[in-house]
Each structure stands twice: as C-alpha cells, then as structure tokens.
Amino acid sequence: MLNFALGPVMSSDLVLKIGSEQTPYFRTPEFSKITLENEKLMKEMLFADEDSKVIFLTGSGTSGMEATVMNVFTENDKVLIVNGGGFGQRFVDLCKLHNIDCDDIKIDFGSCLTSQMLEEYDNKGYTAFMVNICETSSGVHYDIDLISDFCRRNNLFLVVDAVSSFLADYINMSEHGVDVVITGSQKALACPPGIAIITLSGRAVDRVNNNSCKSMYFDLKDMLLNAKRGQTPYTPAITILLQINARLNQIKNDGGVKVEIERTTNLANDFRNKIKEFPFEVRCKCLSNAVTTVHSKEILDVNLVEILKNEYDIWVSTARDDLSKDMIFRVGHMGDLSTEDNDTLIDALRDIQKRGLF
Ligand SMILES: *Cc1c(COP(=O)(O)O)cnc(C)c1O
C-alpha cells in the first residue's frame, strides 16, 4: 500500500515498531519524562515562547478545535473566522454551538486570502481570529504574514489550526504572534490518529485559567495542572504519545523543523513538476506544501481515486466534487514518502492513461 491521502499518512518503521509493542502503564516518572520532552520539542518546533504550554488531548484533530473554542473564548468575544472550505465551516459551526459570537470571511473554494479581504474587517470590534492555515479541503494555504499583521493592528487573539500544515509550512508562534496552534497526530506527524496537540501562548494559558469550561473531559485548566508533572487527568492514547516522541526526536536529529519543512516542500515541488505531463492542472497559486490539489482540463468520466486504490493499491484523497466538478484528487506530501514514491504514482497514472481511461 502506498498512501498519499491527507491523513492518516505513511509512518516510519520506527513509529510502526512502537505501535506493535505492549502498552506501558503511564502513571510513572518514565512516562512523565516522555510527555515533558514532547512538550519541549513541540515548543521548539513551533518557536513558542518560554511561557507557552502544550496540551496532548486524546481525540482526533477536531477535539483540539472544539476544546480550544470551549476554553479560550467567552460570551464577551467576537470572533472572525476565515471560511474557505470544510474546516473553516467547522470553526463557524463550533462557535455557533458554543454560543460564541462570530462572523466569517467567506472565501471562494480554492481562492487565496488577500490583504483587501482583510481590510474590510479592520476596526470592527473583533476580539479574536481563527484560521485553518491550510484549508485541507481545497489545499489552500492562507498567508500567515498577512494574518499576523492584521491581528497585531487590531489586537486580536489568534488561533491557528495547523493540523495539516505543521511540518509542511513555516509557522513561528513568537514571530507571527500566534496564541493557539492546533495540530493532530495523523497528519505530518505521521503517527496513528488519536492525539490532538494544542500549544498555548502565555496569553492563551491566562484565558484558559480565567475561563470556566462546561465539560469535564475537555477542561484544559485541569489538563494544564496535570501537564506540569507530565501527566493527564485521564488515560491518554499512550502508545501514540510514545510514537510522537520518537517522531519528534527523529525530526530533531535529522536537522530540525526547518529541514523537515524543506523536505516536504521538495516532495511537493517534485510532484507538481511530474504531474505536468498529463492533461491536468495545478491551478491554485497558494497551495500548502502538505497537499497538491489536481484539476483536470476536461471533466473526466472515470474516478481516478477509485482506480488507483482498487487496481494499483495507491491511495489519494478524494476531491470536493460538490464544489468543483473538474477537481480530480488531492495528493498529500505528508509522512514517510519519497520522490521515488511520487514516481510510482506517476507511473500508475501513465498506465491508466495508456489504457485509454483518460
Ligand atoms: C485533518 C484536519 C483536522 C482534523 O480532523 P480530524 O478528522 O478530527 O482529525 C482539522 N483541521 C484541518 C485543517 C485538518 O486538515
């Protein structure tokens, strides 16, 4: 199996090996040491300030999105959300569900964010800003510098969902003034699904501690208290935390986060060059390095996602054909993939083309 889907992704042999071992008991100093190291490594890779804190929540990425909405906002907030696809809409739905006042900047599916779009919202009384920095449903990467400037000049609390973007696109919490970064174990961290990672700035930690959260499991105050000694209130996905530890150390030993981002960028560029021989197009000018969204010049009557999976054992992600009929698939560049793997995918597409299917 060769997996170019957008999560879960291919894991390294080291991560796979840890997954095959017995699950250890976790109320031990040895396990606390590992989770404290995970926190330190996450802070390093996100360039977070000294007073920031990291929470490892057992749940998929969406649990991190929901816990954030429930713990950092109150009825006094007015949140502005970038909404250009499925994940932007999820933030809108979460705010509505939890009675947080919000508006969304609606962006056409697959379009980039511009400074003009943001300028309309200057000085409008907002207190916070939420963005899925890579809107995985379209592959669009929103410009973090533009967003960072906008939030600074309007004094907004900035929440970034970097679930698919972490380790693929550069983000620097200190430099960009980001208050919360959410990511998940099954995207570029290349571990199984089950852990959401929420990194909070000092300002965000204060918001959490001064808020009252109407949930026991999602109460981040309780998590912060336990995290001081490297523990969680409830049994976490222990094995995944061990796998995350191995993966983060692997990245660090291979040169750090910038080297990993460069590796992902090269993989994305390699694929985008190779796909040019087909009657396909990569239209978006602001794609994340995590994903390439591929359009067809003509509407195809074959389902390439199904053919690749059933006949070649290659997995790519489906497209939002409810929004864009000529979008054929999304190819991920996250996880344990190489340029040789790109060749395997290209060879399969050549074969399908030779068979006359497109
Ligand atoms: C994958 C993803 C999530 C989390 O989805 P889950 O299925 O809950 O893990 C959140 N935001 C973005 C941008 C994603 O790509």
PDBQT file of the ligand as one rigid body, heavy atoms in Angstrom, charges set to zero:
ROOT
HETATM    1  C1  LIG A 401      -7.456  16.788   9.375  1.00  0.00    +0.000 C 
HETATM    2  C2  LIG A 401      -7.781  18.140   9.816  1.00  0.00    +0.000 A 
HETATM    3  C3  LIG A 401      -8.435  18.383  11.034  1.00  0.00    +0.000 A 
HETATM    4  C4  LIG A 401      -8.818  17.306  11.998  1.00  0.00    +0.000 C 
HETATM    5  O1  LIG A 401      -9.681  16.371  11.514  1.00  0.00    +0.000 OA
HETATM    6  P1  LIG A 401      -9.976  15.065  12.378  1.00  0.00    +0.000 P 
HETATM    7  O2  LIG A 401     -10.647  14.168  11.399  1.00  0.00    +0.000 OA
HETATM    8  O3  LIG A 401     -10.842  15.449  13.508  1.00  0.00    +0.000 OA
HETATM    9  O4  LIG A 401      -8.642  14.542  12.857  1.00  0.00    +0.000 OA
HETATM   10  C5  LIG A 401      -8.664  19.694  11.396  1.00  0.00    +0.000 A 
HETATM   11  N1  LIG A 401      -8.295  20.717  10.619  1.00  0.00    +0.000 NA
HETATM   12  C6  LIG A 401      -7.652  20.520   9.452  1.00  0.00    +0.000 A 
HETATM   13  C7  LIG A 401      -7.240  21.700   8.658  1.00  0.00    +0.000 C 
HETATM   14  C8  LIG A 401      -7.379  19.224   9.008  1.00  0.00    +0.000 A 
HETATM   15  O5  LIG A 401      -6.732  19.030   7.849  1.00  0.00    +0.000 OA
ENDROOT
TORSDOF 0
